[in-house]
């Protein structure tokens, strides 16, 4: 499997990449959310701060008796504030519904432009004669002092202290900060500030703090016409782009979103592991029919597929062991019984020729037992997946000719026909086991052929094949799968004379399995008897590989497809 494919199907790479993407998305979302919130906060801050000042100016205009005085007063206010105030009809300005609602509520509308930097401020006049507007490029100390002058001008229309306090309470509702009368001695001013206050100058105090719970602010001390009394404006909070509550909220929101993202990444993994755990629990209780659902193509999915293959293999091994145990016990009884009978005959006879005859019978039965044991060991070795396959290019023509010679050497009155490919045709296989396959098939055909056996090999469509066919009675279609079952007997013809234990075709089937191939039987189109065909891939993945690794690779190829 290539590195790209491994990374593509790696669940850990997907989780790490997913976590990185989640963190980046959350960070981007947090930044956009922070910018949006701050944009709304600063807009609200601008409008709240402008409302009080423009309310004072609009009240000052309303106090003027005629149009000429209003124009003079507006001109003086413009000079004092450092910007030009104008009055425009409401209908000449394209206000939104939200802006009109703010104007009706005697609040200020601020339209901010960043390129170039300025703010157009609008405030509705009390007599509904239009809207007061001004363009402010920046907030300066001149404007702060002007607000103090506008405040004094407004309070000048009220004579007594109680009236001034009442008016100040009304004005305080228009400002986002407190307004109050304070004793001069209670303000903790230094000598320079006291001297400026005595000269009727506005004193601005900056209150800077390192406390994370509060922000920097301004206090404005305005001299009043009442002895030993001053008007305290503020503290006026300066805009804080990153207040503690906003940062805490963004951190909590980010952690929550990351938690959701991590949960979305981990939950499928947890679910897959739970399914595997359920399967393991079922297997531990003896239920080998359990199959774990395979979801996706990552490591956990591969583990699920391997688990399913493992349970199938274990189930097949257990069933095979049971069949093997029953079959072996049956096959061993006959030669053992004959040996016991021959031993009894040896004990009961004094004839030397009879003794030699019984001894020959015992030798034949012992040889039969050795052959049976060899077959059983070979089958068990293949069944448990332990053989090492030494794969190499095998010349099929030479192998077929060798099998033909060896089969003819048995001296049977059967015609052996070789049908090999050209001398250049090779297939990747373990020569020893491939030889065993053809040899077993040829030996099986010898027992049932009447006159002729054809042994063939070749390559077609990327697969190699070997076949052995005879002119015997053939195998009924319903019984063709049974011939590969260990110790299977389809009839009573396999007696001591015909030989065989029912393991030859089972061994061939197991070798075909470890070759990642298949074994099949059908009717010979030329001879009319049985034809056994083994096919396997002509290009395996490696030159030397154990049978267990072949099984794993085969399951992976099936899984990937």
Beta strands, then each sheet from edge to edge (+ up, - down):
strand 1: 85-88
strand 2: 109-113
strand 3: 118-124
strand 4: 131-136
strand 5: 179-183
strand 6: 203-207
strand 7: 217-223
strand 8: 229-237
strand 9: 388-390
strand 10: 392-395
strand 11: 415-419
strand 12: 426-429
strand 13: 452-460
strand 14: 463-470
strand 15: 518-523
strand 16: 530-537
strand 17: 544-546
sheet 1: 1+ 4- 3+ 2-
sheet 2: 5+ 8- 7+ 6-
sheet 3: 9+ 17-
sheet 4: 10+ 12-
sheet 5: 11+ 13+ 14- 16+ 15-
end
